[in-house]
Amino acid sequence: MPFIAEPAEGPAFSVSAKVIATALLAVMLWTAASAAPQVAAHRWSPPQLLLGLVAMAALGLGYYWILRSRTGIDHTHIRQTWLWPKVVAIADVTEAKFIYVPFVAWLITPRLVVRVRGQGKVVFHAADPRVLAAFARLSLGQPV
């Protein structure tokens, strides 16, 4: 695999992706608030309550990490912060596919899908132009 000459790091998701996630979460919260009287009137079993709490926690964690996640690439590793941080050694990458859809990158977050020796596939999202350029060069087998 090629040598990454200059380290790059930036947000994993674009501002527009964060705005969309915020809007979707706001709509879900508004819907939940409007349905609260009917939901409160129902008798919920402990497993049902637990499932609801786990679902809300999963939504909250996913939203938090969309806002906070960062992706970086240097000459030895690709990294992305997330609930479980992703770290892949470039030396272990056997295949790299860069998924970038022009004109709709504001909606479809660009990503690098790498096949890693002994680990399967790992997906890294990116919004920073320097990280995207490094991902594109890596997927083409070009030096950065």
N, C-alpha and C positions, 0 to 999 in steps of 0.2 A: 504494500500500500504506500501511497505517496507521503512525503514528509510535509507536515504543516509548519510552515516557517514562522508565522506570527499567531500567537494565541488570540482567540476572539471569544467574547462572552457577551450575552445579552438576554433579554426576556425570551421565554419560550413561546409566549403567546402575544399577538399584536394587541394594540389598544382596542381595535374594533372587535376582536374576539372577546376581550374582557368586557366591553360594553354589551355585547350580545349575551354573554353569560350573566351579567348583572341584570339585564332586562328580563331574561328568562327566569332567573331566581326571584326577581321582584313580582313577576306575574304569578309564579307558584305560591309565593307568600301571600299575595293578595287573594288568590283563589282559596288558599287554606284559611285565611282570616274570614272570608265571606261564608265559608262552609263550617266554621267553628261551632256555631250553635247546634247544627244538626249532628256534628261529630260528637260534641259533648253530651248530647242527649242519648247517645247509643252506649250500651254497656259493653266495654271492651274487656276481653280476657287478657291475662298477663302476657301470653305469647304475642297477641296482636299488638299490644302496647309496645312490647320490646321491638317487634318488627318495625313499627312506625318510628320509634326512636332511632333505631339503626339506620333506617332509610334517610331520616333527616340528618343524622351525623355524616353519612356518606355524601349527601348533597353538599353539606357545609364544607367538608374536607376537600371535595373536588373543586368547589368554587374557590376556596382559599388558595389551593395550589395553582389554579389557573391564574390567579392574580399574582402570586409570588414566585412561581417557577422560573428558573434561569437555566440556560443552556450554554455550554462552553466547549471549545475544542482547542487542543494544543498539539504539540508534536507527538505526544504519547497517548492521550486519552480523549474520549468524548464523554461529557458529563451533563446530566440534567437533574436538578433538584426536583423532588416530588415527595409524596408521602414516603415512598421507598426510593431513595436516590438511585439513579441509573449511572453506572460508570462502565465504559467499555474501553479496553486497550485497543488502539488502532492496529497493533501488530496481530491481534486476534480476529480482525474483521476479514471475512472471506468474500463477502459480497456487500455492496452498498447501492441502494436505490434512493434517489432523491425525488420526492414527490412535491411538485410545485405547479400549481395551476395559475397561469398568468391571468390577470384581470379579476380574479376572485380570491386572491390570497388574503383579502380582508375577511372572507367568510370561511375558506378552507385553509386551515393553518398549514404552512409548509412543514415537511417532515423528512427526516432521513431514516430509512429502514435499513438496518444492518443485520447481516447474518454473522453470528459470532461463533467461532470454533468452540464447541462444547456447551453453548448456551442457547442456541436457537436464534430467533429474531428479537431485536430490540428496536424500539421506535423512539426517536428524539425529535421533539417539536422545536421550532425556532422562528423568531421574528426579527432578529437583528440582521441587518444587511451583510455585515462581515461574517457572521456565522453561516448565513445562507450561502454566501460565496464560497466559503470553505467546504460546506456540505456538497455544493455542486461540483467543485473540483475533485473532492474525494470520490464522489460517485463516478466521475469520468476517468479516474485513475491518473489525473494530472497533478503535478506538483502545485502547491498553493503559493 
